[in-house]
Amino acid sequence: MFSRVGQLLVRHWLPVWLAWVVVLVLVAWQAPPLESVVKTGEFAFLPSDSPSLIGEKLFSRAFPNDLLASSVVIVVRRTSQSGGLQEKDWDFVDDGVDDGSKPNDFELRERILRIAEEGGGLAQADDDEPAAEKGSEKRPAPSIITSVTTFRDKNLGDLLKSADNQATLVIVGLTTEFLDAKNGETVRKIEQLLQDDLEFRRHIPAGLDISLSGTATVGRDMLVAQKDSARATEHLTVVLVVVLLIIIYRAPLLALIPLVTVVVSVKLTMSLLILGAERGLITLFQGVESYVTVLLYGAGVDYCLFLIARYKEELDEGASLEEAVSNAVAKVGHAITASAGTVICGIGMMVFAQFGKFREAGIAIAFGLAVVLLASMTFTPAMLRMTGRWAFWPQMRKERVSGDAGWIPSTPLSAHFGQLDWLQNTWEVVGRALLKRPGWIWLGTMAAMAPFAIVGAIFYTHLSYGLLSDLPSNSPCVVGTKAVREHFAAGATGTITVLLKNDSVDFAQIDGEGAGLPAIETLTEALRSRKGELQFADIRSASHPLGGDKGLDSWGTGVKAKLARDRAIRHYVSSTEGMDGHVTRLDITAENDPFARDSIAQLTRLENEIRSLLPEELQGKTALSIIGPTASIRDLKIVTDGDQIRIDSLVIGGVFLILVVLLRKPAICAYLIVSVLFSYLVALGATYLFYWAMDPTEFAGLDWKVPMFLFTILIAVGEDYNIFLMTRIEEEQRRLGPVQGVVHALSLTGRIISSCGIIMAGTFASLMAGSLKGMSQLGFALAFGVLLDTFVVRPILVPSYLVLLHQGRFGKLGRWLGAQPLAPEATPETHPAN
């Protein structure tokens, strides 16, 4: 098949090249910007049956006027004076004048409300209805701001003043999830007001410190960091690939061919994905371009290097330029396709993930790999045929010149660091050592790697789901959150909301049959008595709307007190038709940061305690839901933990089947899988130790995305290199015998695979260029894992095992493990290298 493909490409190289160019131009022209089609948010990719999403739907129906999904928290504080905030500071935040008179242009609350007005006004409960249902008169779309709550708020005001009187919070409620891209503009306008509006800043009382926190600020900073990381990754990837290719080839045009191939592939892939997202065929998320770019650059350059290396071998043996292109495609086409198929299959298994980002990443990356494979097998040969002998400029060559003429330095990377024979003969030396002491080398290598593998196995699930820990320390939200923690409970930036639904009771009723308010009072007081153990700072409910230990009875008996009680009850008990009185909420402020690692375990303890403390009249008939950032993160952990097990099993099974079909040796294929699994644990352990050593006190574990992407990519890429080695081993064993064939194949493929591994590791290392710690950890882990596979697993663990096997060291068991019958073996010197 590939022989015919090679011949067709040689004859029709120009139409093939033009077809790629025309398709790329047309598709790129049609594709809109990526930002217009990406789906933002983290929890939006959770399965629809996730408890937190079900709870959020219940909350939106039960409390339609409370649209708060995330918030910007403005921290206003004065720490320079012993008395804390002064009267002028309080008036600057909110002067309390809301009687229709001329607004104060330099009051913080008023200016935030003005930002909302400029965006179409405060969002209302019915703002998501279609325009046709609101009448024929059009009105501007509302802003995403729902409310601006200060210390003067009758329900929550006291909670926004610190006990030390040094700080107060202004809560800007938003309708959008904290990772929604729409938040960025609102947060930016608030920042502009506080930092860049010189006239407004002149009216800020001297000595007042103002910073931003809140879940929406965290989300905005995450999205900004993701964009910056993607941009830095792409630029560094291109630079690394260009530098490495020039070092390898020392021929600009020849180095340009792989680079142009992957550039075309990446651009075409992203354009097609964007068009698919525009038509609803796929969902793209913020940051997907980083994964696609890195994988396609690494894999695409590898495929081109293997093709060009074989092309060079054919020229060395005297083939013409046309024959060399055709023969190169014919001889390595099946190996490149099989290795690419392994990677596509491995990463493609992520489509079975429940978490949407994993699933969509699997689709996008697998699709991109298919594109770059097709480009490597068609576009690259066409460019080789187009450039002809000019590809080797400035060391021009003529056709059918013997390889002894030295027309171009050997392609391996190591050959260009100098003319030292010991560098150029590294893999021959390794091969000879493997023939002498394969067992000791195998045991020594495994012993050196084992400690890291043990660490990887022990801390496999010790992951961080914290978002603040993923951001640089100078991010606005990190600075603001530190300010909050100095005066308030860390959980003030992300409240835990508990929903109780019971159709048999009326939570707004104080006495009589079916009265539910006494039960809420009992539950609230029981939880408050254990708040130290459960690690929360305060709890507010229909019976204790202002928190603290004072319930509704302490409000007095006057008309004003009754009106206040009625207002508080309406805030905490649903009045929606069909749910009237049957759904109530408890708002809990945790001691811990809602994004901290320990917050998940704390939330689970709190939920279990609430269930056990429910009064008898609520037991068995009450549906309990918990919403908030921590609840969403907990669902994320549960879903991704399940995905990890499922995808790991599918990747191993799928890659193993491909290896068996290709090599037809199940036992050897099983060893190849085990060797790469072992290297995965080593890479995971080394990454854990590296980042722990950098900051032992603050290190909370590896980012939760690292194990999934590391396993999927490393298993696929590791077996990719094993396929190149094993296919060449089979070819050499037919000429030289089972043992000599192994070591000779190692010497022939060692240099080019090493070059490919260095380039692949370099592209992965570019992920470390961004500011997100999770991306940095993944980049380090992938780069380390690829280098480990390139320089340890593939050239030492695999050949040493095969030498032991084919030398008959396993006795009678060797036959079942795939050992070939011993026979007189030829020496490599008696045969020309292929």
ZADOKOL-323040 format. One record per residue (C-alpha): residue in three letters; y, x, z. Coordinates in steps of 0.02 Angstrom, whole numbers, padded with zeros to 5 digits, always signed. Example, Ala and Ser with C-alpha at 12.3 -4.5 7.8 and 13.67 -1.06 7.14 Angstrom:
# ZADOKOL-323040
ala-00225+00615+00390
ser-00053+00684+00357
This chain:
# ZADOKOL-323040
met+00000+00000+00000
phe+00126+00132+00051
ser+00083+00236-00103
arg+00141+00093-00213
val+00296+00069-00104
gly+00339+00253-00123
gln+00319+00247-00311
leu+00426+00090-00325
leu+00564+00168-00219
val+00568+00324-00328
arg+00582+00220-00487
his+00705+00089-00421
trp+00802+00183-00287
leu+00973+00130-00351
pro+00941-00060-00346
val+00865-00039-00173
trp+01017+00057-00109
leu+01138-00068-00187
ala+01042-00215-00114
trp+01065-00147+00062
val+01251-00117+00034
val+01283-00288-00042
val+01186-00381+00093
leu+01276-00285+00230
val+01448-00322+00157
leu+01412-00507+00132
val+01335-00534+00303
ala+01469-00434+00396
trp+01605-00530+00304
gln+01531-00697+00357
ala+01499-00652+00539
pro+01635-00699+00666
pro+01677-00585+00815
leu+01538-00565+00942
glu+01650-00631+01083
ser+01661-00800+00997
val+01475-00834+01009
val+01414-00747+01168
lys+01359-00852+01314
thr+01436-00785+01472
gly+01376-00806+01649
glu+01222-00741+01736
phe+01152-00898+01815
ala+01176-00998+01657
phe+01020-00909+01594
leu+00911-00972+01737
pro+00778-01103+01697
ser+00844-01280+01708
asp+00725-01321+01850
ser+00795-01185+01963
pro+00836-01258+02135
ser+01015-01194+02131
leu+01049-01276+01962
ile+00973-01440+02021
gly+01082-01429+02176
glu+01238-01396+02072
lys+01203-01550+01966
leu+01183-01655+02123
phe+01345-01585+02193
ser+01442-01623+02033
arg+01382-01804+02038
ala+01406-01829+02224
phe+01576-01743+02236
pro+01655-01761+02063
asn+01830-01726+02129
asp+01777-01558+02198
leu+01753-01458+02040
leu+01753-01288+02124
ala+01619-01177+02046
ser+01701-01009+02081
ser+01865-00949+02154
val+01998-00816+02152
val+02039-00766+02331
ile+02211-00691+02359
val+02214-00587+02518
val+02387-00575+02597
arg+02399-00463+02750
arg+02515-00358+02856
thr+02437-00222+02961
ser+02588-00112+02990
gln+02658-00214+03135
ser+02574-00266+03297
gly+02623-00448+03277
gly+02539-00464+03109
leu+02607-00587+02981
gln+02787-00640+03010
glu+02872-00806+02976
lys+02942-00743+02811
asp+02766-00694+02759
trp+02697-00867+02793
asp+02843-00947+02698
phe+02813-00828+02552
val+02633-00890+02541
asp+02675-01075+02563
asp+02840-01141+02632
gly+02769-01315+02656
val+02903-01400+02549
asp+02815-01522+02433
asp+02937-01668+02433
gly+02986-01666+02251
ser+03138-01556+02277
lys+03170-01402+02171
pro+03020-01289+02189
asn+03034-01116+02262
asp+03014-00996+02115
phe+02957-00857+02227
glu+02829-00948+02334
leu+02653-00885+02296
arg+02571-01056+02297
glu+02704-01128+02182
arg+02686-00987+02057
ile+02497-01007+02051
leu+02521-01193+02020
arg+02641-01148+01881
ile+02505-01042+01800
ala+02395-01197+01804
glu+02533-01304+01728
glu+02559-01179+01588
gly+02374-01195+01552
gly+02378-01385+01542
gly+02383-01434+01725
leu+02257-01439+01865
ala+02081-01487+01809
gln+02028-01661+01860
ala+01859-01743+01883
asp+01864-01825+01711
asp+01929-01676+01614
asp+01760-01645+01534
glu+01755-01816+01453
pro+01776-01829+01264
ala+01954-01858+01207
ala+01904-02021+01122
glu+01856-02097+01289
lys+02027-02058+01362
gly+02126-02156+01235
ser+02209-02114+01072
glu+02347-02012+01151
lys+02307-01827+01147
arg+02346-01719+01295
pro+02329-01531+01315
ala+02166-01463+01380
pro+02178-01434+01568
ser+02170-01263+01646
ile+02015-01209+01739
ile+02112-01210+01904
thr+02063-01357+02014
ser+02164-01321+02171
val+02269-01195+02265
thr+02224-01201+02450
thr+02329-01113+02582
phe+02340-01108+02771
arg+02439-01273+02767
asp+02291-01372+02699
lys+02246-01511+02820
asn+02059-01487+02801
leu+02032-01300+02778
gly+02199-01223+02825
asp+02150-01155+02995
leu+02000-01067+02918
leu+02113-00967+02803
lys+02206-00881+02945
ser+02126-00728+03024
ala+02098-00722+03211
asp+02206-00565+03225
asn+02351-00654+03135
gln+02361-00507+03013
ala+02293-00593+02858
thr+02281-00758+02768
leu+02186-00812+02613
val+02243-00914+02465
ile+02094-00996+02378
val+02120-01032+02193
gly+01975-01147+02147
leu+01905-01139+01969
thr+01792-01256+01872
thr+01693-01115+01792
glu+01546-01009+01850
phe+01598-00841+01920
leu+01535-00743+01767
asp+01616-00858+01640
ala+01727-00765+01517
lys+01860-00901+01534
asn+01900-00836+01708
gly+01969-00675+01636
glu+02132-00749+01573
thr+02168-00840+01736
val+02131-00686+01842
arg+02237-00581+01725
lys+02387-00698+01743
ile+02374-00693+01932
glu+02365-00503+01926
gln+02515-00497+01811
leu+02613-00604+01933
leu+02570-00493+02081
gln+02582-00324+01995
asp+02691-00333+01839
asp+02818-00473+01871
leu+02959-00363+01938
glu+03071-00509+01985
phe+02933-00591+02084
arg+02884-00428+02167
arg+03062-00403+02229
his+03040-00561+02332
ile+02877-00505+02412
pro+02918-00462+02594
ala+02919-00275+02622
gly+02758-00206+02695
leu+02651-00351+02636
asp+02486-00302+02557
ile+02413-00418+02425
ser+02243-00397+02341
leu+02117-00503+02246
ser+01941-00550+02292
gly+01829-00701+02264
thr+01681-00735+02154
ala+01784-00761+01995
thr+01868-00592+02018
val+01697-00512+02041
gly+01637-00594+01881
arg+01792-00541+01784
asp+01772-00361+01841
met+01588-00366+01793
leu+01627-00426+01617
val+01764-00296+01595
ala+01647-00160+01654
gln+01512-00222+01535
lys+01630-00215+01387
asp+01694-00043+01434
ser+01515+00018+01460
ala+01461-00051+01292
arg+01606+00034+01204
ala+01577+00200+01292
thr+01390+00190+01259
glu+01413+00159+01074
his+01538+00302+01053
leu+01433+00426+01151
thr+01275+00373+01059
val+01354+00410+00890
val+01422+00578+00949
leu+01255+00632+01024
val+01157+00582+00870
val+01278+00670+00752
val+01276+00831+00855
leu+01087+00833+00873
leu+01056+00796+00690
ile+01173+00935+00635
ile+01087+01057+00754
ile+00917+01004+00685
tyr+00957+01012+00500
arg+01112+01123+00482
ala+01139+01024+00322
pro+01276+00891+00338
leu+01211+00773+00204
leu+01033+00780+00270
ala+01098+00743+00445
leu+01203+00602+00375
ile+01054+00509+00301
pro+00975+00456+00467
leu+01147+00418+00539
val+01197+00306+00394
thr+01028+00220+00403
val+01048+00170+00585
val+01233+00125+00565
val+01187+00006+00425
ser+01042-00063+00527
val+01145-00092+00684
lys+01289-00174+00591
leu+01172-00285+00489
thr+01070-00331+00643
met+01221-00380+00748
ser+01299-00477+00604
leu+01138-00575+00575
leu+01118-00607+00761
ile+01298-00670+00773
leu+01270-00787+00626
gly+01110-00848+00707
ala+01201-00879+00872
glu+01338-00972+00779
arg+01205-01090+00709
gly+01114-01110+00875
leu+00960-01010+00823
ile+00980-00880+00960
thr+01084-00857+01117
leu+01179-00694+01138
phe+01244-00630+01304
gln+01381-00508+01351
gly+01312-00332+01338
val+01172-00366+01215
glu+01254-00250+01089
ser+01227-00102+01207
tyr+01039-00129+01212
val+01028-00159+01025
thr+01134-00007+00982
val+01043+00115+01095
leu+00867+00059+01045
leu+00905+00054+00859
tyr+00991+00223+00859
gly+00848+00303+00953
ala+00706+00222+00857
gly+00791+00227+00687
val+00830+00413+00696
asp+00651+00447+00752
tyr+00578+00355+00603
cys+00696+00446+00485
leu+00653+00614+00562
phe+00466+00587+00538
leu+00494+00533+00358
ile+00610+00679+00320
ala+00492+00802+00405
arg+00349+00746+00292
tyr+00468+00751+00144
lys+00506+00933+00187
glu+00319+00973+00201
glu+00289+00900+00029
leu+00429+01005-00044
asp+00361+01159+00042
glu+00194+01129-00044
gly+00278+01127-00214
ala+00307+00943-00249
ser+00456+00886-00351
leu+00595+00788-00268
glu+00526+00622-00335
glu+00348+00666-00286
ala+00404+00722-00113
val+00491+00556-00079
ser+00344+00455-00142
asn+00213+00559-00049
ala+00314+00556+00113
val+00320+00366+00112
ala+00136+00357+00067
lys+00077+00477+00203
val+00184+00427+00353
gly+00221+00246+00308
his+00072+00178+00402
ala+00107+00285+00556
ile+00291+00238+00563
thr+00250+00054+00537
ala+00115+00057+00669
ser+00226+00145+00796
ala+00370+00027+00758
gly+00251-00120+00772
thr+00200-00058+00944
val+00381-00052+01003
ile+00421-00220+00924
cys+00268-00299+01003
gly+00302-00222+01173
ile+00485-00270+01182
gly+00450-00434+01093
met+00343-00488+01239
met+00505-00519+01332
val+00519-00683+01236
phe+00395-00753+01362
ala+00517-00722+01505
gln+00589-00872+01596
phe+00755-00786+01628
gly+00858-00816+01473
lys+00937-00644+01461
phe+00768-00558+01458
arg+00705-00680+01328
glu+00856-00665+01215
ala+00859-00475+01234
gly+00677-00470+01178
ile+00717-00571+01023
ala+00874-00473+00979
ile+00799-00299+01004
ala+00635-00339+00918
phe+00729-00411+00770
gly+00840-00257+00762
leu+00689-00142+00766
ala+00614-00236+00619
val+00776-00211+00523
val+00786-00026+00562
leu+00602-00004+00514
leu+00634-00086+00347
ala+00788+00022+00322
ser+00695+00182+00367
met+00558+00143+00242
thr+00672+00089+00099
phe+00855+00137+00124
thr+00816+00313+00186
pro+00700+00359+00041
ala+00828+00287-00080
met+00962+00399-00004
leu+00845+00550-00011
arg+00816+00515-00195
met+01003+00485-00224
thr+01060+00648-00143
gly+00919+00751-00218
arg+00941+00936-00191
trp+01120+00909-00131
ala+01047+00844+00032
phe+01011+01025+00080
trp+01186+01090+00048
pro+01248+01222+00088
gln+01072+01295+00070
met+01040+01224-00103
arg+00863+01232-00171
lys+00773+01210-00334
glu+00625+01098-00361
arg+00448+01162-00335
val+00500+01314-00234
ser+00367+01374-00112
gly+00397+01346+00071
asp+00387+01535+00094
ala+00557+01550+00009
gly+00639+01490+00168
trp+00760+01371+00080
ile+00804+01282+00242
pro+00768+01315+00425
ser+00620+01223+00497
thr+00669+01048+00549
pro+00620+01055+00733
leu+00764+01060+00855
ser+00695+01213+00944
ala+00703+01316+00785
his+00893+01307+00784
phe+00926+01375+00956
gly+00885+01548+00891
gln+00756+01646+00797
leu+00647+01684+00949
asp+00464+01672+00907
trp+00416+01615+01081
leu+00524+01460+01059
gln+00457+01423+00887
asn+00277+01446+00943
thr+00289+01347+01105
trp+00164+01214+01056
glu+00040+01340+00985
val+00044+01428+01154
val+00017+01262+01243
gly-00127+01223+01127
arg-00214+01388+01163
ala-00191+01363+01350
leu-00267+01189+01338
leu-00421+01261+01253
lys-00447+01385+01396
arg-00413+01279+01550
pro-00392+01096+01506
gly-00455+01034+01675
trp-00341+01141+01782
ile-00190+01101+01674
trp-00226+00915+01685
leu-00249+00920+01874
gly-00094+01028+01902
thr+00014+00914+01796
met-00047+00757+01884
ala-00020+00838+02055
ala+00159+00883+02011
met+00197+00706+01952
ala+00103+00613+02089
pro+00239+00617+02225
phe+00365+00534+02111
ala+00236+00405+02058
ile+00201+00364+02241
val+00387+00337+02273
gly+00396+00226+02119
ala+00249+00122+02178
ile+00314+00104+02356
phe+00492+00055+02308
tyr+00444-00044+02154
thr+00517-00205+02227
his+00658-00124+02327
leu+00793-00187+02210
ser+00977-00226+02224
tyr+01045-00394+02169
gly+01220-00356+02233
leu+01359-00363+02105
leu+01490-00271+02207
ser+01373-00123+02228
asp+01360-00113+02038
leu+01548-00093+02014
pro+01659+00061+02036
ser+01742+00074+02206
asn+01916+00055+02129
ser+01879-00114+02048
pro+02005-00247+02105
cys+01869-00358+02177
val+01792-00216+02277
val+01962-00169+02349
gly+02000-00351+02388
thr+01830-00384+02467
lys+01853-00235+02582
ala+02020-00310+02636
val+01935-00478+02671
arg+01801-00395+02776
glu+01930-00314+02888
his+01995-00484+02945
phe+01867-00618+02898
ala+01681-00639+02884
ala+01622-00563+02721
gly+01547-00730+02671
ala+01719-00809+02661
thr+01726-00761+02477
gly+01570-00861+02434
thr+01529-01012+02542
ile+01350-01075+02563
thr+01346-01262+02532
val+01198-01363+02598
leu+01171-01535+02521
leu+01072-01670+02612
lys+01020-01826+02516
asn+00938-01973+02604
asp+00941-02149+02533
ser+00894-02225+02701
val+01047-02173+02801
asp+01235-02180+02784
phe+01307-02011+02831
ala+01482-02087+02846
gln+01426-02215+02975
ile+01452-02170+03158
asp+01344-02302+03242
gly+01228-02445+03203
glu+01069-02456+03102
gly+01056-02319+02971
ala+01200-02218+03045
gly+01184-02038+02987
leu+01338-01955+03061
pro+01259-01930+03234
ala+01113-01841+03152
ile+01234-01724+03061
glu+01321-01690+03226
thr+01155-01647+03308
leu+01107-01533+03164
thr+01277-01447+03160
glu+01275-01411+03347
ala+01096-01349+03340
leu+01138-01229+03198
arg+01297-01171+03284
ser+01198-01125+03439
arg+01097-01004+03332
lys+01234-00936+03220
gly+01215-00760+03289
glu+01030-00756+03248
leu+01059-00837+03078
gln+01207-00722+03041
phe+01341-00846+02996
ala+01519-00855+03059
asp+01555-01040+03050
ile+01488-01208+02994
arg+01586-01360+02938
ser+01518-01534+02913
ala+01566-01718+02923
ser+01552-01707+03113
his+01646-01540+03126
pro+01761-01538+02973
leu+01870-01397+03037
gly+01729-01289+03101
gly+01724-01219+03275
asp+01648-01313+03421
lys+01767-01462+03417
gly+01697-01619+03337
leu+01778-01780+03282
asp+01785-01845+03461
ser+01910-01710+03506
trp+02037-01776+03380
gly+02098-01917+03493
thr+02109-02105+03465
gly+02276-02131+03377
val+02306-02196+03202
lys+02340-02020+03137
ala+02179-01958+03213
lys+02081-02100+03132
leu+02159-02064+02963
ala+02117-01879+02982
arg+01937-01921+03028
asp+01920-02036+02878
arg+01991-01902+02764
ala+01872-01771+02834
ile+01722-01884+02815
arg+01768-01922+02634
his+01775-01734+02603
tyr+01599-01704+02670
val+01512-01867+02624
ser+01494-01931+02446
ser+01584-02091+02397
thr+01518-02094+02219
glu+01440-02257+02164
gly+01252-02250+02187
met+01266-02107+02312
asp+01395-02184+02426
gly+01358-02119+02601
his+01187-02051+02555
val+01237-01872+02512
thr+01326-01756+02631
arg+01369-01572+02632
leu+01377-01431+02757
asp+01487-01281+02715
ile+01429-01119+02797
thr+01523-00954+02802
ala+01399-00811+02814
glu+01433-00647+02902
asn+01366-00551+02752
asp+01439-00527+02580
pro+01363-00664+02469
phe+01313-00531+02342
ala+01234-00411+02467
arg+01048-00369+02460
asp+01012-00441+02633
ser+01101-00604+02594
ile+00947-00671+02503
ala+00833-00649+02653
gln+00968-00720+02767
leu+00984-00875+02659
thr+00797-00906+02662
arg+00795-00893+02852
leu+00942-01013+02861
glu+00857-01139+02746
asn+00696-01135+02845
glu+00793-01158+03006
ile+00888-01308+02936
arg+00726-01392+02885
ser+00651-01364+03058
leu+00807-01425+03148
leu+00829-01587+03049
pro+00837-01733+03173
glu+00687-01848+03174
glu+00776-01986+03077
leu+00804-01864+02933
gln+00632-01783+02933
gly+00522-01817+02783
lys+00648-01922+02686
thr+00789-01797+02660
ala+00804-01690+02503
leu+00887-01524+02542
ser+00976-01416+02414
ile+01077-01257+02435
ile+01209-01196+02313
gly+01327-01049+02306
pro+01319-00870+02240
thr+01180-00816+02358
ala+01072-00967+02315
ser+01092-00926+02130
ile+01049-00744+02159
arg+00894-00795+02256
asp+00836-00901+02110
leu+00872-00755+01996
lys+00761-00643+02102
ile+00619-00770+02106
val+00624-00796+01918
thr+00639-00613+01872
asp+00501-00563+01994
gly+00385-00684+01905
asp+00445-00621+01736
gln+00407-00442+01786
ile+00225-00481+01820
arg+00206-00589+01665
ile+00293-00471+01544
asp+00208-00316+01613
ser+00038-00395+01584
leu+00083-00454+01409
val+00157-00286+01358
ile+00004-00191+01416
gly-00113-00314+01331
gly-00016-00319+01168
val+00008-00131+01153
phe-00174-00100+01197
leu-00233-00217+01059
ile-00122-00130+00931
leu-00190+00039+00983
val-00370-00023+00970
val-00341-00096+00797
leu-00257+00065+00740
leu-00369+00196+00823
arg-00532+00096+00844
lys-00570+00189+01008
pro-00548+00068+01156
ala-00584+00196+01293
ile-00460+00324+01225
cys-00333+00184+01199
ala-00356+00134+01382
tyr-00319+00314+01435
leu-00162+00316+01328
ile-00103+00157+01416
val-00142+00226+01589
ser-00052+00390+01553
val+00108+00301+01502
leu+00094+00182+01651
phe+00084+00333+01763
ser+00237+00410+01682
tyr+00329+00244+01708
leu+00298+00254+01895
val+00353+00436+01895
ala+00515+00393+01803
leu+00547+00247+01922
gly+00518+00356+02074
ala+00625+00499+02008
thr+00767+00378+01970
tyr+00756+00301+02143
leu+00760+00472+02228
phe+00903+00534+02117
tyr+01020+00390+02156
trp+00968+00385+02338
ala+01010+00570+02353
met+01181+00540+02276
asp+01230+00415+02413
pro+01096+00391+02548
thr+01203+00277+02659
glu+01265+00156+02526
phe+01115+00154+02410
ala+01041-00022+02413
gly+00902+00006+02287
leu+00890+00011+02098
asp+00974-00127+02000
trp+00859-00275+01972
lys+00861-00255+01782
val+00798-00075+01784
pro+00609-00103+01813
met+00595-00236+01678
phe+00686-00143+01539
leu+00615+00025+01591
phe+00436-00038+01588
thr+00451-00131+01424
ile+00543+00005+01330
leu+00452+00154+01405
ile+00278+00085+01375
ala+00322+00041+01196
val+00411+00205+01156
gly+00281+00310+01247
glu+00141+00236+01144
asp+00251+00255+00991
tyr+00243+00445+01011
asn+00058+00437+01055
ile+00026+00348+00891
phe+00110+00486+00793
leu+00006+00615+00885
met-00160+00520+00875
thr-00145+00481+00689
arg-00116+00665+00655
ile-00260+00713+00772
glu-00378+00603+00671
glu-00318+00682+00510
glu-00342+00860+00576
gln-00510+00820+00660
arg-00581+00774+00490
arg-00540+00951+00432
leu-00558+01058+00588
gly-00674+00965+00705
pro-00646+00865+00865
val-00574+01002+00978
gln-00480+01113+00856
gly-00410+00957+00774
val-00327+00908+00938
val-00237+01071+00969
his-00189+01097+00787
ala-00117+00921+00776
leu-00018+00960+00934
ser+00057+01116+00853
leu+00099+01023+00693
thr+00180+00871+00775
gly+00247+00952+00934
arg+00410+01011+00863
ile+00460+00855+00769
ile+00406+00740+00911
ser+00505+00848+01032
ser+00658+00832+00921
cys+00636+00644+00913
gly+00611+00634+01100
ile+00770+00731+01134
ile+00869+00618+01019
met+00793+00461+01095
ala+00829+00525+01271
gly+01006+00568+01217
thr+01039+00392+01155
phe+00970+00319+01316
ala+01074+00440+01419
ser+01229+00369+01334
leu+01204+00214+01442
met+01264+00322+01586
ala+01436+00336+01505
gly+01490+00165+01570
ser+01553+00120+01743
leu+01414-00003+01789
lys+01291+00078+01908
gly+01148-00030+01845
met+01172+00030+01666
ser+01188+00209+01728
gln+01024+00194+01823
leu+00937+00120+01672
gly+01004+00256+01559
phe+00945+00393+01678
ala+00774+00312+01700
leu+00746+00290+01513
ala+00807+00465+01469
phe+00699+00543+01605
gly+00548+00437+01556
val+00563+00480+01371
leu+00579+00666+01407
leu+00430+00653+01524
asp+00327+00570+01387
thr+00389+00695+01257
phe+00360+00855+01353
val+00223+00812+01478
val+00120+00657+01437
arg+00106+00675+01249
pro+00083+00867+01237
ile-00014+00897+01400
leu-00096+00745+01480
val-00159+00670+01317
pro-00221+00830+01229
ser-00298+00904+01388
tyr-00397+00745+01416
leu-00454+00741+01234
val-00507+00924+01241
leu-00607+00890+01400
leu-00684+00738+01319
his-00733+00820+01155
gln-00794+00978+01242
gly-00923+00869+01328
arg-00853+00893+01504
phe-00890+00712+01551
gly-01077+00726+01514
lys-01167+00568+01460
leu-01014+00465+01506
gly-00917+00551+01367
arg-01006+00451+01233
trp-00940+00289+01309
leu-00767+00365+01325
gly-00756+00403+01139
ala-00813+00585+01129
gln-00857+00646+00955
pro-01021+00741+00930
leu-01000+00929+00948
ala-01009+01026+00785
pro-00957+01197+00720
glu-00770+01192+00704
ala-00658+01274+00577
thr-00505+01370+00631
pro-00331+01314+00584
glu-00298+01478+00495
thr-00425+01435+00359
his-00334+01277+00308
pro-00158+01245+00246
ala-00049+01140+00362
asn-00015+00963+00310
